[in-house]
Amino acid sequence: MRLLHRPLRAGGAAVLGLATIALTGAFAASGAAQASTAAPAAVSPTLITLQNSLPATTDRQAGAFAASSMSVQVALAPRDGAGLNAELKAVYTNGSAQYDQFLGKGQFDARYAPTTATTNAVAAYLRGEGLTVSSTDSPFLLQASGSSAKITAAFHTDLRNYVDRKGDRYFSNSASVRLPASIASAVTGVVGLTNTVRLQSLAVRPAASSKAGSKSSSSASCETGYVTTAELFDLVTNNVGFPYGYGGAPGCGGLTPSQTNSMYGAPAASPRTEGAGVTAAVFELSAYQESDIDTWATHYYGKRYTAPLENVTVDGGPLAPVCPAGDTCPAEYNGYSSDIEVDADIEMTLAVAPDVSHLIVYNAPNDYTGQTELDEYTAIANQDAASTISSSWGSCENDVTAGYVQSENTVFEQMALQGQSMVSSSGDTGAFGCIRDDGTTVVNVGDPSSQPWVTSVGGTSFEGDNPGTNPNPGAPVKGTETVWNVDNLCSDQAAAADNDDEPALCLRRTPRAACCCTHSQGERPLGSCHQLRRSVVDAMRASAIVANPTDSYGSRWTWSTEPTRRPCCGTAIRSARQQIR
């Protein structure tokens, strides 16, 4: 269920990918020659520019930004990056000696954390610039705090205020980050130089007068037709809801567990196929009330069923935020502000995997720089307790910096090597991921769903197919499901060991078929069909549909759709079902 976005800097170009280090090609100018008796002039260090460290924007500047105290997280590169990439490939390549041989808790840091010498060198430089330096729960992140003047001096940049087209204010660095050559290669980016990493809920709660579901769901009387283009436009641009009634839940409030399992073919052959023995998790940034989950569970599973919930708060959580200095954790985006999202994520996990041993609800404050989100991802990876992690929170790529993206990538690589499947909602706006924020149609998708080690989920609409109150409606009626990926732009890779010797199942054989193994950014391949199968195996065991299968107007998640129309997806599902039987 995709409900979460935040304001965008209009017109900025997306900046993604690994942050690389590039020489500036310029050295500090030396002073004029002095007399032989004069003391030698101080030599300025050679500064290296961190590539992609300047966020792109066309928004209007509104003066210098100044703060008496602020904090940033300095992202450090993994030790032996080539070895890390090689191990990731080996672990996910069928036939490799390391295939499916995952790392245990703590082993990732032992192998790939920066050396003590590297960390100390970076910390010493920052302290020398007058900043207070402290460690974090991740060896890949150092926290540095001080006044904005000291922060900008240490990173040889400048901080400015900006105003976007909606009138929202934010601050961002207006020059690239530069660091001394002696430490630059160890740093992949700096998180906290902008406050645009804002994950916010745009969940629309229809007014009682406009909700069709005010009638009983015992008949089709509360159902509504498929949303029109005009209604969608009004929702996206003006935040105006529309009458909504879908599925067999009370008041046509959505799909029931049995309908979800029937429509998506989630297996229910035994407790094992419904998550028995598995620990699942959801990534959240809002408090919720367990009584809501109890009410839902009792309604569908009876009074004897107890939802196996465990709550883990990070940085104080959304009810008692411990916000980084200079960051913002606004009350309107914390507390119970997006409990509807948390409830939906939990309920849809339990709908298809009611027998999970544990469902961990991780929760951090919703901040503006992304530091609390990184702390939460770090906690999930370091605890290494959950086999699958689902997130319905995301950011327009324009607003996340290269340093933030690289920091995420490192923790997602850790999850991948530990055998944890990270799944993220791709959103309902396709290539126009920023349109819900301010109507901007710049081509942009979401983060973290565009990350290479995250399975992006999303892509079709049911349109005229409404299951009504039928508890077992089966797959959607042929011709009613609309595929967004109409050009089927997937991998054209030839048969190879790292794709299970299956040549381009997602591309040339069935033109215009949906392809569930695509990367959300430009429809690049998410990975081999084997990698997809692994995610499906984990999902079937724990949380087969880890996000709400329908959004407020019927958007459908695709990975478990009919195999005949989706070859790669079908192959993954058939293989996964065989493995878990």
N, C-alpha and C positions, 0 to 999 in steps of 0.2 A: 504494500500500500504506500503510495508515494504522496506524502503530505508536506514535505519539508523543504523549504527553500529560504533564501534570504536576499536582501537588496543587492543589486548589481551595479557596477560602474559601467555606465552605458558606453558602447562602442569599443570597448577594450578587446584586444585580440587574446585568445586563449593562450596560456603559457603552461605547457605540460612537459612531461618527460623528465629524465634524469638531469639534475643540475650538474653541469660539467665545468671544469676549470679552464679558463683561457687566459693566456698572457695578454697584458695590455699593450705590450710592445713599447712602452714608454717608461723611462726612468726619471726619477726626480732630478731636476736640473741642479747641477753642482754650482756652488758659488764661485765667484771670480777668484783667481789665484791670489793667495795671500803672501805676504812677505815671509821669508824663511824663519823669522823669529816669532811669527804669530802662531797662535794655537790652531790646530787643524779644525776645519769646519765640520760640524756634525753631518753625517751622511744619512739621508732619509732612506728608510727601507724600501725595497722594491715592492710595489703593491700589485696584487693580482685581482682582476675583476671576476667575481662569481657570475658566470653566464646565466642569463634568465633571472637575475636577482632584481631587475627593475620591472615592476608590474606595468602593463600597458593600460593606458586610460586616455580618454578624450574629455573627461570631466573637468569642470572649471576649478582652478586652484582658489583657495580661500584663505591664504596666509600661512605663515609658519605654524607648525604644531609644536607645542611645548608642554612638558609635564615634569613635575618635580621628582616623580618616581615612576618607572615603568620597568617591565621585565620582558625578556625575550628568551627563546630557546635556540641554542646553537646546535644545528644538526651535524653530527660527525659521520664520516663515511665508514662503512664496515671495513674491517681488516680483511685483506685478501678478497677483494670484490670478484676477481676472476674465478677464484675457487668457489665462492658462493654461487655464482651463476652456473658453474659446471655441476655443482651438487644438486641444484634445483632441477637442472635438465635431466640428470641421471635418475633422480628419485621419481620423476614423472615420465620416464621413457621405458616402455614395455620392453623387456629383454635385458635391461641393464642390471648389473649385479646389485645396484643400489635401489632398484625399483621397489617402491612402497616401503622402503626402510627409513622410517621417520625418526627425527631426533627426539630425545627425551627432554624433559623439563630442565632448563638451564644450559643445555648443550649448545644452543645457538649462540648465546653470549660467549660461552667458553671458546668457541671456534672463530667467531666473527666480530666480537666487540673490539673497538679500537684499543690499541695497546695503552698501557698505563702511561708510557712516555708521551704518546700522542695526546692523550687527554690532558696530561699535566702541561704540555707545551701550550695548548690552546687556552687552558685556564690561566696560566701564567701571563699570557699576553693580555687577556681580558682584565685581570687584576691590575696589571701594569697601567691600564687605561683608566683605572679608578672605579671599575665595576665590581660589584659583589657577586661572586661566583659560587654556585652550589650544585651538587649532583641532583639527579632526578632518579626515578625508578628505572629509567632506561640508560644503559651505558652509551647510547647513541645520541643522547640529548644532554647538554649542559645548560643550566639556567643562569642567566646573567641579568643583574638589575642595577639601576642607577637612574640618574636624571636623563631626560631626553637629550640634553646637550652631550653628556658623556657617551650615551648610546650611539649617537650619530658620529661622534669623533672616533669611537672605537672601530666602527664599521665604514668610516670614510664615506658617509652618505648624508642625506638631508631628509627631514620629515616635514611634510606639508599637509595642510587640511584641504579637502576637496568637497565639492557638492555635486551630487549626481542629478540626473534630469528630473527626479522626483522631489528633489530638495533635501534628500538625506545626506548628512555630513559623515565623513570618515577621514581617517588619516592614512597616509602611505608614504613610503620612501619615494623621493623624486629623483634619485640617482642610484646607480648600481652599487652594490656592496663591494668594497675592496678590502683585502686583507694582506698582511705581509706574506711574502712568498714562502717563508719558513713554515707557515701553518695553513696556507690557503688550500693545499691539496687534501687536507684532512677535513675540511668543512664543505658540506653540500648545500647549506643554506641557513638562513636565519628566520625563525618563525616569531612573529610578534611585531614586525616593522609595519604591518598593516592591521587594521581592525575590520577587515571585510570578510573574514571567514565566519559568517553568521548563518547557522543552521536554524531556521525558524519554520514553524508549522503554518501552513495555509489551509488547514482542515476547515471545510465549510460545514457548519452545523445548520441545516435548513430550519427556518422558523416553523413553528408548529402549524401555522396556517398554510404553509406552502408544501408541507411534507405529505405526500400521498399516503404514507404509511400510518396515518392516524386511524385508519379503519383496521379491522381485524385481518390477519394474514391467513385466515382459514379458507379464503377464496382468492381469486385473482383481482378482487375489487381494489386492492391497494397498490397494484402494480402501475407503473407508468411506461410510456413509450421511450424509445431510445432518445437520448439527449440530442438536440439539434445543434447545428453549427453555430447558430446565433447564440444559443444558450451557453455553449462552450466558450465562445468569445467573451460573453458578458462575465462569465466566471473568471476567466484568466485575466482580463483587463480591468474589470470593475469589482471583482470579488462578490458578485451577485449569484446567489444560489438558485437552484431550480427544483421543481417538484421531483421527488425521487422515491421510487418504490421498486425493489428488486429482490427476488429470492424468497425463501420460505421462512426466514427468521421473523420473530414477532414484528408486526407492523411493516412487513416487507423490507426489513432493515438489513438485508444481505443474505448470503448463502448460509445454510446450516452445515454442520460438520458432515452429515451424510451426503448432502448435495456436493460439497467440495470434493469429497473422496470419489464420488461417482463421476463428476465432470472431468476431473483431472486424472482419473485412473490410479489414485494412490492405493497401494496394496493394503489389504486388511486381512490377510490370510492367517496371521498369528500375532501374538504380542510383539515378537521380534520385529515384524514389519511395521509395527506401529510405535517403534521407538524404544522398546524395552531394553534396559541396560545402557542407554545412551544419555549423555549430557548435552543439552542444547543451550544456546544463549541468544539473547537479543541485546543489541546496542541501543541505548536510549539516552535521551537528554531531557526527560520530564518525569516528574513523580506520577504515581498512579495509586489507586486504592485497590488493595487486594480483595476487598469486598465486592468490587465490580466483577473481578474474575470469578469469585466464588458464586455469584449470582448466575453468571453465564454457564459455569461448569455444572452447577446443580440443575439448571434448566435442561441441559443436553445429556448429562451423564448420571444424574441422580445425586441424592444426598450423601451417598457413601463415597463419592469420588472427591478426592482432594488434589487440587493442582499442586504439583511438586515444585513450587516456586522458591527460589533463593535470591536474595537481594544483595548486591555488592555496590556500594557507593564509592566513587572516586572524587577526590578534591571536594569532599563535603556533600556531593550530590546536588540536585536541583532544589532541595529544601533548605540546605545550609551551605550555600556556595562559598568555597574558599577560592576567590578569584585572584588570578595573578595581578601583581602591581601594575597599574596603568591600563589593565584590561577592563572590560565591562561584562558583567553578568546580570543583565537587566531583569527586574522582577517580572516584567510582562512575558518574558521568554523562559522563565524558570517556574518553580513551584509545580502546580498541576496544569500548566498552560497547554500541554499537548498530551494529556492523559488518554485522549481518544486514539492517538497513534500507538502508545504503549499497549493499551488494551487490545487493539487490533492485532499487533504483532504477536502478543502472547496467545490470544484466542485462536489465531490461524495456525500457530505451531501446534497447539493442543488439539485442534480440529483433526489433523491428519496423523498426529503422533501423541495420542493421549497417554501412552504407556512410558513416556520418557522418564528416566530415573530422576533427572534434575533439569529444571529450566531456570538458568541463571539470568536475572535481569540486572545487567550492568547499567549504572547511571552516573553521569557526571553533570556538572553545571553547564548550561548553554552559554558560552562566552562569545566574544567578538573577534578573537585572534586565532582561535583554533587550538590553543595550548591545552585546554581541558579535554578536548576530544582526543588529542594525541595521548594524553595521560590515560584515558579510558582504553584506547586500543592497546596501549602498552600493558595495562593491567590484564586484559583478556589474554594477550599472548604470553605474558610471564606466568600467569597462573596455569595456563595450558590445561584447563579443566574441561572445556567444551569442544566437542567434535565439530559442531556447526555453529556459526555465528551469523545472525541475520540483522541487517540494518536497513531501515526505511528512511534514514536521515542522509541528506546529501547537499552538496554545494554546487552552484553554478561554477564551472571551471574558471571563468574570468576572475573570480574573487578569491581563488586559492593560489598562493604563490608557488613557485618552483620548489622552494625550500620546504614548504608544507607538504607538497605532493611527494617529494623524495623521502621525507620523514615517514609519511604513511607507507610508502613502498617498502621501506626497510622492515617495518613491523608486519606488513602483510607477507613479506618473504619469510619472516620468522614463522608466522602461522602456517604457511605452505610447507615448510620443511618439518614442522611438527605434526603435519597431517590434519590441521584444522581448516575447514572449508569456510571461507568468508563469502557471504552472499549479500548483494546490495541491490536495492531497487534502482532501475534505470530511469524511472520517472515516466510521465505521461505526455511529454512534449517533444520527444524525439531529439532532433538536432537543434531544437530551439530551447535549450534548457534554461534560458534566462527569461523567457517570455512571461512567466508567472510573476516575476519580481517587478518588472517595470514596463512590460510590453516590448522590450528590445528583441529584435529578430536576428541578432548576430548569431552565426552558427556556433553553437556551444552545447556540449553535453555535460553530464554531471560527474562529480567526484564524490565518493570513491568508486562508483560503478565503472568508471573508465580505467581503473587501475588494472595492470596486467595480471595480478594475482588475486583478483576479486571476480567472482562470477556475477555478471550483470543480468538481472532478471526483468523481463518485461516484453511488450511488443504487439499484442493483438487486442481487438475489441469484439465483444459478443454481438453488438448491435441488436438485431431483432430477436435473438434467442434468449428467452427468459424462462428459467425452470419452474417458476411459479411455486407451488407447494409440493411438487413431485419430489419425494425424498431421494429418488434414484434416477435423475434425468439423463444420465449418460453424457457422452460427448456432445458438443453443440451441433445443431442441425447443419448439414452441409450447405454451404453458401451463405450462412449467417455470420461466420467469423471472418473479420477483416484483418489481413496481415499487413503490418506497417512496412516490413522489409520487402517491399514488392519486387525490388530488383535482385534480391537474394545475393547481395555483395559479400560473399564469404571467402574463405581461403581457397586459393587455387593451387595449393601445395601438392606436389606429387607424392606418391606413396613413399613412406619412410618409417623408420623405427619409432620415431617420436610422435607419429600420428597413427600408430597401430597398423601401418601398412595399408591404410585406406585412403585412396587418392581423392581429395576434394569432394567428399560426400555431400558437403553443404553447398556446392556451387553448381557445377555444370550438368549434373544428371537430371535435376528437376527445376528448370527455370521457373521463377516466380513463386517457388515454394518458400515457406517460412524457414528460417534458419536459426536454430536456438543456440548455436555456438559462436555467435559473433561478438566481437568487442564493440561496445557502444559508441566508441569514437570512430566515426567513419566506417562502421561495419567491418572493422578489422577482426581477424580471427581471435577468439578468446583463448584458444589453445587447441590441443589435439582432441579428437573425440574421446580418447582415453581420459584426458583430464576432465572433460565434461562428465564422463561416466563416473569418475570418482566423486564428483560433487553430487551427482544424482544418487549414488549409493548412500552417501552420508545423509542426503536430504530425505531419502525414502526411509532410512532407519530412524531419523530423528525428527525432521521438520520438513517434509516433502514440499509443502508450499509454505515457505518461511515468510511470506508477506501476504497480505490480504489479496486473494485472487481477483477481486474486482475493486476498482477504485469507485469514486462516486458516480461515474457514468459508464461502468462496465468494462474498463480496460482489463485485459486478461494477460496473465503471465504465461510464457510459452513453453518452457522446457518440457512439460509433460503433455504435449499435444499429440495428435494422432500420428503414428510413425510413418504411414504411407505418404503423408504430405511433408514430413520433416525428417529426411533421411538421417542426418547426423544425430538429431535429437532422438529419433526412434531407435537408432543403434545403441545410443547411450542408455536408454531406458530398458531395452531388452536385455542388454548385458548386465545392467544393475539388478534387474529382477532375478536373473539367473544367479547372481552372486549372493543375494540375500535370502534366497529360498532355502 
